[in-house]
Amino acid sequence: MNYLINLLIELLSVQLVKVSGESMEPAIGDGSWVVSARAGFRRREPRRFDVVRLEEPGSSGHWILKRIVGLPGEEVALRQGDLYVDDLAVSDSFAYCPDAATDNISWWPRDDEYVVLGDNRQLSTDSRKFGVVSRSSLRGRIY
């Protein structure tokens, strides 16, 4: 019964969202329609490379899509455009146009924080600008 209730909640929380912007290209293009499950993390924790919908920090009412690249408790770094987690290189096949000259930054997300980046690194406002994001700011998982 509990499973059916959770499934019903997830189905009722689905929202169709039109993408505005190029920060997630080429995976999700400007003008595309995506499905956002507002209860998407009700039954499972967010995972690396999940695409999420969140309100841009410092920009009330401006919703953005980003990909989770860093999880709570990890040391996450971009070094010359390459992704490292706990000093190990992580293959990020979603990264498009990484900028080796400027992508040199590290984060240490706490228990409820995540590092999010846009796939199109040159055109994305993401954790490189606004830092880590809290789990409570993740408003939906994108399908």
C-alpha positions as CSV (number, residue, x, y, z in Angstrom):
1,M,0.0,0.0,0.0
2,N,2.8,2.4,0.9
3,Y,4.4,1.8,-2.5
4,L,1.1,2.7,-4.3
5,I,0.8,5.9,-2.2
6,N,4.4,6.9,-3.1
7,L,3.8,6.1,-6.8
8,L,0.6,8.2,-6.8
9,I,2.4,11.2,-5.2
10,E,5.2,10.9,-7.9
11,L,2.7,10.8,-10.7
12,L,0.8,13.8,-9.4
13,S,4.0,15.8,-9.0
14,V,5.0,15.6,-12.6
15,Q,5.3,18.9,-14.5
16,L,6.1,19.7,-18.1
17,V,8.8,22.4,-18.3
18,K,10.0,24.4,-21.4
19,V,13.8,24.9,-21.3
20,S,15.0,28.5,-21.9
21,G,18.7,28.8,-22.4
22,E,21.7,26.9,-23.7
23,S,23.5,25.8,-20.5
24,M,22.5,22.2,-20.8
25,E,23.2,21.7,-24.5
26,P,23.8,19.5,-26.3
27,A,21.8,17.0,-24.0
28,I,18.9,19.4,-23.5
29,G,18.5,22.2,-26.0
30,D,16.9,25.7,-25.8
31,G,13.2,25.4,-26.4
32,S,13.0,21.7,-25.5
33,W,10.3,20.3,-23.3
34,V,11.3,18.2,-20.3
35,V,9.4,16.3,-17.5
36,S,10.2,17.5,-14.0
37,A,9.1,15.2,-11.1
38,R,8.8,17.4,-8.1
39,A,8.8,14.4,-5.8
40,G,11.7,12.9,-7.8
41,F,13.9,12.4,-4.8
42,R,11.2,11.2,-2.4
43,R,12.2,7.5,-2.8
44,R,15.9,7.8,-3.5
45,E,18.8,10.2,-2.9
46,P,20.1,12.4,-5.7
47,R,22.9,10.7,-7.6
48,R,25.9,12.0,-9.6
49,F,24.8,13.1,-13.1
50,D,21.1,13.4,-12.3
51,V,19.6,16.5,-14.0
52,V,17.7,18.7,-11.5
53,R,15.5,21.7,-11.5
54,L,16.3,24.4,-9.0
55,E,15.7,28.1,-8.4
56,E,18.9,30.0,-9.2
57,P,20.5,31.2,-6.0
58,G,20.2,35.0,-5.7
59,S,17.6,35.2,-8.6
60,S,14.2,34.8,-7.2
61,G,11.7,33.2,-9.6
62,H,14.4,32.1,-12.1
63,W,14.4,28.4,-12.5
64,I,17.4,26.5,-14.0
65,L,18.3,23.0,-14.9
66,K,21.7,21.6,-13.9
67,R,23.5,18.3,-13.6
68,I,24.7,17.1,-10.2
69,V,28.4,16.4,-10.3
70,G,29.3,16.5,-6.5
71,L,27.6,14.7,-3.6
72,P,27.6,15.5,0.1
73,G,30.9,14.7,1.9
74,E,33.0,14.6,-1.2
75,E,35.9,16.9,-2.3
76,V,34.9,18.0,-5.8
77,A,37.2,19.9,-8.2
78,L,37.5,21.1,-11.7
79,R,41.1,21.1,-12.8
80,Q,41.9,22.4,-16.2
81,G,38.3,21.6,-17.2
82,D,38.4,18.0,-15.9
83,L,36.2,16.7,-13.1
84,Y,37.8,15.2,-10.0
85,V,36.1,13.6,-7.0
86,D,38.2,12.9,-3.9
87,D,41.3,13.4,-6.0
88,L,40.2,10.8,-8.6
89,A,39.4,11.8,-12.2
90,V,35.7,11.1,-13.0
91,S,34.7,10.7,-16.6
92,D,32.1,13.4,-17.3
93,S,30.8,12.6,-20.8
94,F,28.2,15.3,-20.4
95,A,30.7,18.2,-20.2
96,Y,30.5,20.3,-23.4
97,C,33.1,23.0,-24.1
98,P,35.0,22.8,-20.8
99,D,37.4,25.7,-20.4
100,A,40.8,24.4,-19.2
101,A,42.0,28.0,-18.6
102,T,39.2,29.0,-16.2
103,D,37.8,25.7,-14.8
104,N,40.0,25.5,-11.8
105,I,37.9,25.4,-8.6
106,S,37.2,23.1,-5.6
107,W,34.1,22.6,-3.4
108,W,33.5,20.6,-0.2
109,P,29.8,20.0,0.0
110,R,28.4,19.3,3.5
111,D,25.8,16.7,4.5
112,D,22.9,18.2,2.5
113,E,24.8,20.1,-0.3
114,Y,25.5,19.3,-3.9
115,V,27.7,20.7,-6.7
116,V,25.8,21.4,-9.9
117,L,27.1,22.3,-13.3
118,G,25.6,23.0,-16.7
119,D,26.7,20.6,-19.5
120,N,27.6,23.6,-21.8
121,R,30.3,24.9,-19.4
122,Q,31.0,28.1,-21.4
123,L,27.4,29.2,-21.3
124,S,26.3,28.1,-17.8
125,T,25.8,29.9,-14.5
126,D,26.3,27.1,-12.0
127,S,28.2,26.2,-8.8
128,R,31.3,27.9,-10.3
129,K,29.4,31.1,-9.7
130,F,26.9,30.5,-6.8
131,G,28.6,27.7,-4.9
132,V,27.1,24.5,-3.6
133,V,23.3,24.1,-3.4
134,S,21.2,22.6,-0.6
135,R,19.1,19.5,-1.1
136,S,16.0,21.6,-0.2
137,S,16.7,23.8,-3.3
138,L,16.4,20.8,-5.6
139,R,12.8,21.2,-6.8
140,G,12.6,18.3,-9.3
141,R,14.4,15.5,-11.1
142,I,14.4,15.9,-14.9
143,Y,13.5,13.0,-17.2
